[in-house]
Amino acid sequence: MQVILLENITKLGKIGDLVNVKNGFARNYLLKKNKALRANKENIELVNKNKSELTKKNAEIKNKFIEKANKIKNKNIKVYKAIKENGDLYASIKPKEISKIIFDELKTEVGPSEIIIKKEINKIGQFDINIVLHSEVQTKISLKVEKLDKLQEK
């Protein structure tokens, strides 16, 4: 399906670009979240006419995400987990849990879909986590997983 992008999307294109994407991706994500319009003559004219307005709106959104990124940039977060005798966690730490930890520690909301984990967090240690807030705004935090002592449980 051919669509016209209404915002910059990583690895896809910039505002006003005509791109070919799979039907499901277009229907379920791009069109549903108002990130694109179906490519037809009226929509192409509409986007070309409103391109400066769309660019301005995208810049405002980007600035909000830059502020959020600066709040959490290079922060170190500790989390205490129960571990097995060999040092493995009983369950790996997922983006949803990391999102909650970031909110509790830094009072900043980050969605689980914005958290990129390079390798599974299933041991104690230090892990770098990438956070992609916008197609042009990324930051990193450091998550340190430590052993949960009996005293800390209470």
N, C-alpha and C positions, 0 to 999 in steps of 0.2 A: 504494500500500500504506500502511496506517495503522500507525504504530509509536509506542511510548512511549519517550521519551528517558531514558537512564540517566546522562547528563552534559550539561553546557551545551555547545551547539554553535553557533558563530557563524552568524548569518543563518538559523538553523533554530528554536532554542528552548532552553528551560531544562529542568532535571531534572524529570521527571514529566509534561512536556507531551505531548499526543497530536498528532502531526503526520502529514500526508500527504506521502509522498515517492514517487519513481519506484521501481518494483520492483527494478531493477538497483542503484540506490544503496542501497536497504535491504538487499538480499541480500549485495552485494559489499563494502559498507563498514560500514554501521551495525550489522547483525547479526553480521557476521564479526568485527568488532573489539570486540564487546560494548559498543557505545555506545547500543544500543536493544534493545527486545524487541517482538515482534509484538503488536499491540493485540488482546487478548482479555480476557474478564472476569477470569480468574485472574491474568494479568499486571498488569492495571490495579490490582487489589486488592493484589498483591504490592508493586508500586512505591509505592503510596500508604502502605502499612504501613512500608516501608523508606526512605521519602523522606529522613528526617533522617539516617539512616546514609549514604545516597548523597551527600547534601549535604556531610557531614563528610569523606567520602572524596575528593570533588571539591575541597574546600578544601585538603586535604593535598597533593594532586597540584598544585594551583595554586601553593601555597607553594614546592614544589620548583622549578617553572618560574620563579617570581619570582627565586629565588636564582640560577638559571642566567642569567636575563635581566640581572641586576645585574652578573654577571661580564663580559658582552660589551657592555653598554649603552654606546653612543656611542664605541666603540673605533674607531681608525683602523688599517686593515690595508693594507699595500703588497704589490703583486704585480708582478713584472717579466715582461714578455712580448715576444716578437719581433714587430716590426711591419713593415708594408709601407712603401713610400716616402711614401704619402699619409697615414700616421698610423693606418691601420686595423690591427686585429689580424688574424692569419691565420685564427683561429677565435674565435668569441665565447665569453665565459666563462659557463658554465652553473651552475645551483645545486649540482650534484654537486661541481664543482671548488671553488666557494665554501665548501661544507661542509668539504671537506678542508683548505682554507686556514685556516678558523676553528679547526679542530682542531689544526693544526700551530702556529699562532701563539698562540692563546689557551687551548689545552688544554681546550676545552669542545666537547662533541659536539652538533652541530645537524644535523638531517636535511635532505636536499635539499628535501623537501616542505614544510618549515617556512620556507624562504627564498623571499621574494616579490621579484622583480625587476620594476620598473616599465617600464624600457625596456632593450633589448638592450645588453649590454656588449660592444661590438665596436671601441672606439677607446681611445686613451690618455686619461686624465683621472680625475676624482673622481666616484664614484657612491654614492648612498645606497641601502642595501639594508634592506628591512623583514624582520624575522624574527618569525613568529607561532608561539610555542611552545605556546600554549593559547588557547582561545576568548577568554579574558580577559587574556592576558599577551602583549604585543607589545613589541618593542624595535627599535632601528636600529643599524646599523654603517655605517662609511664605508669604501669600497674604493677605493684609489688605484691605478690601472693606469699603470705607467711603462715606458719603453723598456728592453729588455734589452740591456746592453752586452756586447761580446765578452768582457770581463774577468769578468763575472758568471756566464757560462756554466760556468766551471770550478769 
